Amino acid sequence: MRGTKAPQSSMICLVSPESRIPERHPLRAVKQLVDAALKDLAPVFEGMYSNVGRPSIPPESLLKATLLMALFSVRSDRMFCSQLSYNLLFRWFLDMDMTEDAFHPTTFTKNRERLMDHDVAREFFALVVGQAKAAGLMSSEHFSVDGTLIEAWASLKSFKRKDESVEEKPPVEEKPPVEDAKNPTVDFHGEKRGNETHASTTDPEARLARKGNGKEAKLSYAQHVLMENRNGLIVDMCITHAHGRAEVEAAYMMLERNDPTRSRRTVAADKGYDTRDFVEGCRRIGVTPHVAMNTGRSGGSAIDGRTSRHEGYLLSQRFRKRIEEIFGWEKTVANYRKTRFRGKQRNEMASLLIGAAYNLLRMAKLLLPIA
C-alpha cells in the first residue's frame, strides 16, 4: 500500500544523537581514541587560558572540529560552522546537544595562535602515535620516508623582487584595461626569478619549487612523512621550506628523533634519497638504508650489493609505495593539495592534525572487530 506523508509534523521530538549513529560507524572508534588523547592534554589546556573572564569555546571542540574537516572534506572554517548547525553526526562527535548554537568561524582564527604557541598539534599527534604503538599497530624496525610539495596560498604574481628599486625590465607605460585593474596580466617571460632574489608578498615563507623535470614551478612548502611499514601509519611528519636538499635533511632529522637508541632499523625511500651523505648518515645512527638504487646518477649508486642482495631490501621497496596513499588521501579527502594557511608554523599545525586524522581513521578500521 502506498504511504502518504502526514500533514502535521511532530512538534516535540525526544531523540538522542547517540541513538542515531550506527553501532559500527568508524567515527565511533575515532571518537574514543580522540577523547582519550584529549584527556591527556587537559593539563596543557589548563595552562593556555586565564582563570578570569568569559569562558571560551573548549579547545577540545576546536581540535575535534579540525579533525572532522579533514575526515569529511570540509574546505573552510565557515563551511564547517554552517554544517554544524544541522549535521547531527558533527554535533554528536563534538558532544553538542541539539539546542546549542554553532560557534562562529572566527573562533578558529582567534584560538589558532594560542594552540600554536603551546604546540598542541604536535602533542596531540604524539599521543595518537602512542596509542597506535600501545595497540601493537606500529612496527618499531621497518620504516619508509618520502616528501611532497604542498601548494602555498599565494599567487605567482605576488612573487616579486626583494629589492623593489632594482628593475630588470623597463616599466610598461600603458595602463592595464579597466576590467583587469584588480588582477592585471603580468608577463614573466625574459625575467629571471629565484628564491634568492624574489619573495612572495602574500606569503614570504613560501618558496618557488617544482617536483621534477618538466613540471611547473609553484610557490610551495615541502611536507615530509616517516611511515612504519606494518600498517602504513604515520610515525612522524614535518613541514619545511621547499629546496633541493629538503627531503634528505628532513628524513635524517625524523629518523634521529624517533627511537634513536634501537640498534636495528631499516628505512625505505625512492631514488631521490640515494646520496652518499644520507646513506652514510643513516648507518651512523644504526639505520639500514633500503633506498632505491639510482644507477643513472654520476658516480653510481650509494647502495651496493651488501644491502640490495637481502630479501628485506626487496620487501622494503614493495612496502614503501604505501606512503603515496598518505599523500593521496590528504590531497583529495583532506583538501590539502593547496594549503589554506600562510606561514610555515600554521602549515605545520595543519599538517600534523591532518596526519593525526589519517592515523585515527586507519586505527579505527584496524581495531574494528570483524562481524
Contacts in CASP RR format, 6 or more apart in sequence:
PFRMAT RR
TARGET T0000
AUTHOR 0000-0000-0000
METHOD contacts of the structure
MODEL  1
MRGTKAPQSSMICLVSPESRIPERHPLRAVKQLVDAALKDLAPVFEGMYS
NVGRPSIPPESLLKATLLMALFSVRSDRMFCSQLSYNLLFRWFLDMDMTE
DAFHPTTFTKNRERLMDHDVAREFFALVVGQAKAAGLMSSEHFSVDGTLI
EAWASLKSFKRKDESVEEKPPVEEKPPVEDAKNPTVDFHGEKRGNETHAS
TTDPEARLARKGNGKEAKLSYAQHVLMENRNGLIVDMCITHAHGRAEVEA
AYMMLERNDPTRSRRTVAADKGYDTRDFVEGCRRIGVTPHVAMNTGRSGG
SAIDGRTSRHEGYLLSQRFRKRIEEIFGWEKTVANYRKTRFRGKQRNEMA
SLLIGAAYNLLRMAKLLLPIA
15 98 0 8 1.000
17 88 0 8 1.000
17 91 0 8 1.000
17 92 0 8 1.000
17 97 0 8 1.000
17 98 0 8 1.000
18 92 0 8 1.000
20 88 0 8 1.000
20 92 0 8 1.000
21 27 0 8 1.000
21 28 0 8 1.000
21 89 0 8 1.000
21 92 0 8 1.000
24 368 0 8 1.000
24 371 0 8 1.000
26 361 0 8 1.000
26 364 0 8 1.000
26 365 0 8 1.000
26 368 0 8 1.000
27 71 0 8 1.000
27 89 0 8 1.000
27 93 0 8 1.000
27 364 0 8 1.000
28 364 0 8 1.000
29 363 0 8 1.000
29 364 0 8 1.000
29 367 0 8 1.000
29 368 0 8 1.000
30 67 0 8 1.000
30 71 0 8 1.000
30 360 0 8 1.000
30 361 0 8 1.000
30 363 0 8 1.000
30 364 0 8 1.000
31 93 0 8 1.000
33 128 0 8 1.000
33 131 0 8 1.000
33 360 0 8 1.000
33 363 0 8 1.000
33 364 0 8 1.000
34 63 0 8 1.000
34 64 0 8 1.000
34 67 0 8 1.000
34 360 0 8 1.000
36 131 0 8 1.000
37 124 0 8 1.000
37 127 0 8 1.000
37 128 0 8 1.000
37 131 0 8 1.000
38 60 0 8 1.000
38 63 0 8 1.000
38 64 0 8 1.000
38 124 0 8 1.000
40 127 0 8 1.000
41 60 0 8 1.000
41 120 0 8 1.000
41 123 0 8 1.000
41 124 0 8 1.000
41 127 0 8 1.000
44 118 0 8 1.000
44 120 0 8 1.000
44 123 0 8 1.000
45 59 0 8 1.000
45 60 0 8 1.000
45 120 0 8 1.000
47 118 0 8 1.000
48 59 0 8 1.000
48 114 0 8 1.000
48 115 0 8 1.000
48 118 0 8 1.000
48 120 0 8 1.000
49 56 0 8 1.000
56 111 0 8 1.000
57 103 0 8 1.000
57 107 0 8 1.000
57 111 0 8 1.000
59 111 0 8 1.000
59 114 0 8 1.000
59 115 0 8 1.000
59 120 0 8 1.000
61 94 0 8 1.000
61 95 0 8 1.000
61 96 0 8 1.000
61 103 0 8 1.000
62 107 0 8 1.000
62 108 0 8 1.000
62 111 0 8 1.000
62 115 0 8 1.000
63 115 0 8 1.000
63 120 0 8 1.000
63 124 0 8 1.000
63 353 0 8 1.000
64 93 0 8 1.000
64 94 0 8 1.000
65 80 0 8 1.000
65 84 0 8 1.000
65 90 0 8 1.000
65 94 0 8 1.000
65 108 0 8 1.000
66 108 0 8 1.000
66 353 0 8 1.000
67 353 0 8 1.000
67 356 0 8 1.000
67 357 0 8 1.000
67 360 0 8 1.000
68 74 0 8 1.000
68 80 0 8 1.000
68 90 0 8 1.000
68 93 0 8 1.000
68 94 0 8 1.000
69 75 0 8 1.000
69 77 0 8 1.000
69 80 0 8 1.000
70 330 0 8 1.000
70 333 0 8 1.000
70 334 0 8 1.000
70 335 0 8 1.000
70 336 0 8 1.000
70 353 0 8 1.000
70 354 0 8 1.000
70 355 0 8 1.000
70 357 0 8 1.000
70 358 0 8 1.000
71 333 0 8 1.000
71 334 0 8 1.000
71 357 0 8 1.000
71 361 0 8 1.000
73 333 0 8 1.000
73 334 0 8 1.000
73 335 0 8 1.000
74 80 0 8 1.000
74 83 0 8 1.000
74 335 0 8 1.000
75 335 0 8 1.000
75 340 0 8 1.000
76 105 0 8 1.000
76 340 0 8 1.000
77 105 0 8 1.000
77 108 0 8 1.000
77 109 0 8 1.000
78 105 0 8 1.000
80 90 0 8 1.000
80 105 0 8 1.000
81 102 0 8 1.000
81 103 0 8 1.000
81 104 0 8 1.000
81 105 0 8 1.000
82 102 0 8 1.000
83 90 0 8 1.000
84 90 0 8 1.000
84 91 0 8 1.000
84 94 0 8 1.000
84 96 0 8 1.000
84 102 0 8 1.000
84 103 0 8 1.000
85 102 0 8 1.000
91 97 0 8 1.000
91 98 0 8 1.000
91 100 0 8 1.000
112 346 0 8 1.000
112 349 0 8 1.000
115 121 0 8 1.000
115 349 0 8 1.000
116 345 0 8 1.000
116 346 0 8 1.000
116 349 0 8 1.000
121 348 0 8 1.000
121 349 0 8 1.000
121 352 0 8 1.000
121 353 0 8 1.000
121 356 0 8 1.000
122 352 0 8 1.000
124 352 0 8 1.000
124 353 0 8 1.000
124 356 0 8 1.000
125 237 0 8 1.000
125 352 0 8 1.000
125 353 0 8 1.000
125 355 0 8 1.000
125 356 0 8 1.000
128 356 0 8 1.000
128 359 0 8 1.000
128 360 0 8 1.000
128 363 0 8 1.000
129 138 0 8 1.000
129 233 0 8 1.000
129 234 0 8 1.000
129 235 0 8 1.000
129 236 0 8 1.000
129 359 0 8 1.000
131 363 0 8 1.000
132 138 0 8 1.000
132 233 0 8 1.000
132 359 0 8 1.000
132 363 0 8 1.000
133 140 0 8 1.000
135 363 0 8 1.000
135 366 0 8 1.000
135 367 0 8 1.000
137 230 0 8 1.000
137 231 0 8 1.000
137 233 0 8 1.000
137 363 0 8 1.000
137 366 0 8 1.000
137 367 0 8 1.000
138 228 0 8 1.000
138 230 0 8 1.000
138 231 0 8 1.000
138 233 0 8 1.000
138 235 0 8 1.000
139 228 0 8 1.000
139 229 0 8 1.000
139 230 0 8 1.000
140 228 0 8 1.000
140 259 0 8 1.000
140 262 0 8 1.000
140 265 0 8 1.000
141 262 0 8 1.000
141 264 0 8 1.000
141 265 0 8 1.000
141 266 0 8 1.000
142 228 0 8 1.000
142 229 0 8 1.000
142 230 0 8 1.000
142 265 0 8 1.000
142 266 0 8 1.000
142 268 0 8 1.000
142 316 0 8 1.000
142 319 0 8 1.000
143 226 0 8 1.000
143 227 0 8 1.000
143 228 0 8 1.000
143 229 0 8 1.000
143 235 0 8 1.000
143 255 0 8 1.000
143 265 0 8 1.000
143 266 0 8 1.000
143 267 0 8 1.000
143 268 0 8 1.000
144 226 0 8 1.000
144 227 0 8 1.000
144 228 0 8 1.000
144 229 0 8 1.000
144 267 0 8 1.000
144 268 0 8 1.000
144 269 0 8 1.000
144 316 0 8 1.000
144 319 0 8 1.000
144 320 0 8 1.000
144 322 0 8 1.000
144 323 0 8 1.000
145 224 0 8 1.000
145 225 0 8 1.000
145 226 0 8 1.000
145 227 0 8 1.000
145 251 0 8 1.000
145 254 0 8 1.000
145 255 0 8 1.000
145 267 0 8 1.000
145 268 0 8 1.000
145 269 0 8 1.000
145 273 0 8 1.000
145 323 0 8 1.000
146 224 0 8 1.000
146 225 0 8 1.000
146 227 0 8 1.000
146 247 0 8 1.000
146 269 0 8 1.000
146 270 0 8 1.000
146 320 0 8 1.000
146 323 0 8 1.000
146 324 0 8 1.000
146 327 0 8 1.000
147 222 0 8 1.000
147 223 0 8 1.000
147 224 0 8 1.000
147 225 0 8 1.000
147 247 0 8 1.000
147 250 0 8 1.000
147 327 0 8 1.000
148 211 0 8 1.000
148 222 0 8 1.000
148 223 0 8 1.000
148 327 0 8 1.000
148 331 0 8 1.000
149 209 0 8 1.000
149 210 0 8 1.000
149 211 0 8 1.000
149 218 0 8 1.000
149 220 0 8 1.000
149 221 0 8 1.000
149 222 0 8 1.000
149 223 0 8 1.000
149 242 0 8 1.000
150 220 0 8 1.000
150 221 0 8 1.000
150 222 0 8 1.000
150 223 0 8 1.000
150 239 0 8 1.000
150 336 0 8 1.000
150 337 0 8 1.000
150 338 0 8 1.000
150 339 0 8 1.000
150 347 0 8 1.000
150 351 0 8 1.000
151 218 0 8 1.000
151 219 0 8 1.000
151 220 0 8 1.000
151 337 0 8 1.000
151 338 0 8 1.000
151 339 0 8 1.000
152 200 0 8 1.000
152 203 0 8 1.000
152 206 0 8 1.000
152 218 0 8 1.000
152 219 0 8 1.000
152 220 0 8 1.000
152 221 0 8 1.000
152 338 0 8 1.000
152 339 0 8 1.000
152 342 0 8 1.000
153 202 0 8 1.000
153 203 0 8 1.000
153 338 0 8 1.000
153 339 0 8 1.000
153 340 0 8 1.000
153 341 0 8 1.000
153 342 0 8 1.000
154 200 0 8 1.000
154 202 0 8 1.000
154 203 0 8 1.000
154 206 0 8 1.000
154 219 0 8 1.000
154 342 0 8 1.000
155 202 0 8 1.000
155 219 0 8 1.000
156 188 0 8 1.000
156 218 0 8 1.000
156 219 0 8 1.000
157 183 0 8 1.000
157 186 0 8 1.000
158 200 0 8 1.000
158 201 0 8 1.000
158 202 0 8 1.000
158 203 0 8 1.000
158 219 0 8 1.000
159 193 0 8 1.000
159 198 0 8 1.000
159 199 0 8 1.000
159 200 0 8 1.000
159 208 0 8 1.000
159 219 0 8 1.000
160 198 0 8 1.000
160 199 0 8 1.000
160 200 0 8 1.000
160 201 0 8 1.000
161 168 0 8 1.000
161 197 0 8 1.000
161 198 0 8 1.000
162 197 0 8 1.000
162 198 0 8 1.000
162 199 0 8 1.000
163 197 0 8 1.000
168 191 0 8 1.000
168 192 0 8 1.000
169 190 0 8 1.000
169 191 0 8 1.000
176 184 0 8 1.000
176 185 0 8 1.000
193 208 0 8 1.000
194 208 0 8 1.000
195 207 0 8 1.000
195 208 0 8 1.000
195 243 0 8 1.000
198 208 0 8 1.000
200 206 0 8 1.000
200 219 0 8 1.000
202 342 0 8 1.000
203 219 0 8 1.000
203 342 0 8 1.000
203 343 0 8 1.000
205 221 0 8 1.000
205 241 0 8 1.000
205 342 0 8 1.000
205 343 0 8 1.000
205 344 0 8 1.000
206 219 0 8 1.000
206 220 0 8 1.000
206 221 0 8 1.000
206 242 0 8 1.000
206 342 0 8 1.000
206 343 0 8 1.000
207 219 0 8 1.000
207 220 0 8 1.000
207 221 0 8 1.000
207 241 0 8 1.000
207 242 0 8 1.000
207 243 0 8 1.000
208 217 0 8 1.000
208 218 0 8 1.000
208 219 0 8 1.000
208 220 0 8 1.000
208 242 0 8 1.000
209 217 0 8 1.000
209 218 0 8 1.000
209 220 0 8 1.000
209 222 0 8 1.000
209 242 0 8 1.000
209 243 0 8 1.000
209 244 0 8 1.000
210 216 0 8 1.000
210 217 0 8 1.000
210 218 0 8 1.000
220 242 0 8 1.000
221 239 0 8 1.000
221 240 0 8 1.000
221 241 0 8 1.000
221 242 0 8 1.000
221 339 0 8 1.000
221 344 0 8 1.000
221 347 0 8 1.000
222 239 0 8 1.000
222 240 0 8 1.000
222 241 0 8 1.000
222 242 0 8 1.000
222 243 0 8 1.000
222 246 0 8 1.000
222 247 0 8 1.000
222 250 0 8 1.000
223 237 0 8 1.000
223 238 0 8 1.000
223 239 0 8 1.000
223 327 0 8 1.000
223 351 0 8 1.000
224 237 0 8 1.000
224 238 0 8 1.000
224 239 0 8 1.000
224 240 0 8 1.000
224 246 0 8 1.000
224 247 0 8 1.000
224 250 0 8 1.000
224 251 0 8 1.000
224 254 0 8 1.000
225 234 0 8 1.000
225 236 0 8 1.000
225 237 0 8 1.000
225 323 0 8 1.000
225 326 0 8 1.000
225 327 0 8 1.000
226 234 0 8 1.000
226 235 0 8 1.000
226 236 0 8 1.000
226 237 0 8 1.000
226 251 0 8 1.000
226 254 0 8 1.000
226 255 0 8 1.000
226 258 0 8 1.000
226 267 0 8 1.000
227 233 0 8 1.000
227 234 0 8 1.000
227 235 0 8 1.000
227 320 0 8 1.000
227 322 0 8 1.000
227 323 0 8 1.000
227 326 0 8 1.000
228 235 0 8 1.000
229 268 0 8 1.000
229 316 0 8 1.000
229 319 0 8 1.000
229 320 0 8 1.000
229 322 0 8 1.000
231 362 0 8 1.000
231 366 0 8 1.000
232 322 0 8 1.000
232 323 0 8 1.000
232 325 0 8 1.000
232 326 0 8 1.000
232 362 0 8 1.000
233 359 0 8 1.000
233 362 0 8 1.000
233 363 0 8 1.000
234 326 0 8 1.000
234 355 0 8 1.000
234 358 0 8 1.000
234 359 0 8 1.000
235 254 0 8 1.000
235 258 0 8 1.000
236 254 0 8 1.000
236 257 0 8 1.000
236 258 0 8 1.000
237 254 0 8 1.000
237 351 0 8 1.000
237 352 0 8 1.000
237 355 0 8 1.000
238 250 0 8 1.000
238 253 0 8 1.000
238 254 0 8 1.000
238 348 0 8 1.000
238 351 0 8 1.000
239 344 0 8 1.000
239 347 0 8 1.000
239 348 0 8 1.000
239 351 0 8 1.000
240 246 0 8 1.000
240 249 0 8 1.000
240 250 0 8 1.000
240 344 0 8 1.000
241 344 0 8 1.000
247 272 0 8 1.000
247 273 0 8 1.000
248 272 0 8 1.000
248 273 0 8 1.000
248 275 0 8 1.000
248 277 0 8 1.000
248 278 0 8 1.000
251 267 0 8 1.000
251 269 0 8 1.000
251 273 0 8 1.000
251 278 0 8 1.000
252 278 0 8 1.000
252 281 0 8 1.000
252 282 0 8 1.000
255 265 0 8 1.000
255 267 0 8 1.000
255 282 0 8 1.000
255 285 0 8 1.000
255 287 0 8 1.000
256 285 0 8 1.000
259 265 0 8 1.000
260 285 0 8 1.000
262 286 0 8 1.000
263 286 0 8 1.000
264 286 0 8 1.000
264 288 0 8 1.000
265 286 0 8 1.000
265 287 0 8 1.000
265 288 0 8 1.000
266 287 0 8 1.000
266 288 0 8 1.000
266 289 0 8 1.000
266 290 0 8 1.000
266 312 0 8 1.000
266 316 0 8 1.000
267 282 0 8 1.000
267 287 0 8 1.000
267 288 0 8 1.000
267 289 0 8 1.000
267 290 0 8 1.000
267 291 0 8 1.000
267 316 0 8 1.000
268 290 0 8 1.000
268 291 0 8 1.000
268 316 0 8 1.000
268 317 0 8 1.000
268 319 0 8 1.000
268 320 0 8 1.000
269 289 0 8 1.000
269 290 0 8 1.000
269 291 0 8 1.000
269 292 0 8 1.000
269 320 0 8 1.000
270 291 0 8 1.000
270 292 0 8 1.000
270 320 0 8 1.000
271 291 0 8 1.000
271 292 0 8 1.000
271 293 0 8 1.000
271 294 0 8 1.000
272 291 0 8 1.000
272 292 0 8 1.000
272 294 0 8 1.000
273 289 0 8 1.000
273 291 0 8 1.000
273 292 0 8 1.000
274 291 0 8 1.000
274 292 0 8 1.000
274 293 0 8 1.000
274 294 0 8 1.000
274 297 0 8 1.000
274 301 0 8 1.000
274 302 0 8 1.000
274 303 0 8 1.000
275 302 0 8 1.000
276 302 0 8 1.000
278 289 0 8 1.000
278 291 0 8 1.000
278 302 0 8 1.000
279 289 0 8 1.000
279 291 0 8 1.000
279 302 0 8 1.000
279 303 0 8 1.000
280 302 0 8 1.000
282 288 0 8 1.000
282 289 0 8 1.000
283 289 0 8 1.000
288 307 0 8 1.000
289 302 0 8 1.000
289 303 0 8 1.000
289 307 0 8 1.000
290 307 0 8 1.000
290 312 0 8 1.000
290 313 0 8 1.000
290 316 0 8 1.000
290 317 0 8 1.000
290 320 0 8 1.000
291 302 0 8 1.000
291 303 0 8 1.000
292 317 0 8 1.000
293 301 0 8 1.000
293 303 0 8 1.000
293 308 0 8 1.000
294 300 0 8 1.000
294 301 0 8 1.000
295 301 0 8 1.000
307 313 0 8 1.000
326 355 0 8 1.000
326 358 0 8 1.000
329 358 0 8 1.000
330 336 0 8 1.000
330 354 0 8 1.000
330 355 0 8 1.000
330 358 0 8 1.000
331 337 0 8 1.000
334 354 0 8 1.000
334 357 0 8 1.000
334 358 0 8 1.000
336 350 0 8 1.000
336 351 0 8 1.000
336 354 0 8 1.000
339 347 0 8 1.000
339 350 0 8 1.000
340 350 0 8 1.000
341 347 0 8 1.000
341 349 0 8 1.000
341 350 0 8 1.000
END
